[in-house]
Amino acid sequence: MLVTNQPNRIFLKNWRQALKLDEAQHLDTFDRYGNLYGAAVPVTLDRAARAGALRDGDLVVMSGFAHAGDFAAAAAVRWNGAS
């Protein structure tokens, strides 16, 4: 699963195509919330977890980009939703 910031529909499509992911593998809240800037990754991750879109053992890659790539961060975690 890929969770990114949600700057606009074009960026989301380009990232998904570049990584050869289908839409179900790139979590998306843009239509619901628009551009949440820095809050997009945690909000989108929370929505996915609450909806049951993440299964134990899934590799979840979270990333954010800003200023045309001047700032970037990413993390990959193995999802374990058990509390």
C-alpha positions as CSV (number, residue, x, y, z in Angstrom):
1,M,0.0,0.0,0.0
2,L,1.2,3.5,-0.8
3,V,0.1,6.4,1.3
4,T,1.2,9.8,0.0
5,N,0.4,13.5,0.5
6,Q,-2.5,14.4,-1.8
7,P,-1.5,17.5,-3.7
8,N,-3.7,17.0,-6.8
9,R,-5.2,14.4,-9.0
10,I,-2.4,14.6,-11.6
11,F,0.4,13.9,-9.1
12,L,-1.5,11.0,-7.6
13,K,-2.0,9.4,-11.1
14,N,1.6,10.0,-12.1
15,W,3.0,8.5,-8.9
16,R,0.7,5.4,-9.3
17,Q,1.7,4.9,-12.9
18,A,5.4,5.4,-12.2
19,L,5.3,2.7,-9.5
20,K,3.0,0.5,-11.6
21,L,0.4,0.4,-8.9
22,D,-3.3,-0.1,-9.4
23,E,-5.7,2.4,-7.7
24,A,-6.4,0.0,-4.8
25,Q,-2.8,0.0,-3.8
26,H,-2.5,3.8,-3.6
27,L,-4.7,5.1,-0.9
28,D,-6.5,8.3,-1.8
29,T,-8.5,10.8,0.1
30,F,-8.1,13.7,-2.3
31,D,-11.7,13.8,-3.5
32,R,-13.0,13.8,0.0
33,Y,-10.6,16.3,1.6
34,G,-8.6,18.0,-1.1
35,N,-5.0,18.9,-0.4
36,L,-4.4,18.4,3.3
37,Y,-0.6,19.2,2.9
38,G,1.3,17.6,5.8
39,A,-1.8,16.1,7.4
40,A,-2.6,14.0,4.3
41,V,-0.5,10.9,5.2
42,P,-1.8,10.4,8.7
43,V,-5.4,11.2,7.8
44,T,-5.3,8.9,4.8
45,L,-3.7,6.1,6.8
46,D,-6.3,6.5,9.5
47,R,-9.2,6.3,7.0
48,A,-7.7,3.2,5.5
49,A,-7.2,1.5,8.8
50,R,-10.7,2.3,10.0
51,A,-12.1,1.0,6.6
52,G,-10.3,-2.3,6.9
53,A,-8.2,-1.6,3.8
54,L,-5.0,-2.6,5.6
55,R,-4.3,-6.2,6.5
56,D,-1.7,-7.5,9.0
57,G,1.5,-8.1,7.1
58,D,0.9,-5.5,4.4
59,L,3.9,-3.4,3.5
60,V,2.7,0.3,3.9
61,V,4.9,2.9,2.3
62,M,4.2,6.4,3.4
63,S,5.7,9.4,1.6
64,G,5.4,13.1,1.3
65,F,6.8,15.6,-1.2
66,A,6.8,19.4,-1.3
67,H,8.1,22.3,-3.3
68,A,8.6,20.2,-6.5
69,G,10.8,17.7,-4.6
70,D,12.9,20.1,-2.6
71,F,11.5,18.3,0.6
72,A,10.8,14.6,0.7
73,A,10.4,12.0,3.3
74,A,9.4,8.3,3.2
75,A,9.0,5.3,5.6
76,A,8.1,1.7,4.9
77,V,6.4,-0.2,7.7
78,R,5.0,-3.7,8.0
79,W,1.4,-3.2,9.1
80,N,0.2,-4.9,12.3
81,G,-3.2,-3.6,13.4
82,A,-3.5,-5.7,16.5
83,S,-3.6,-3.7,19.7
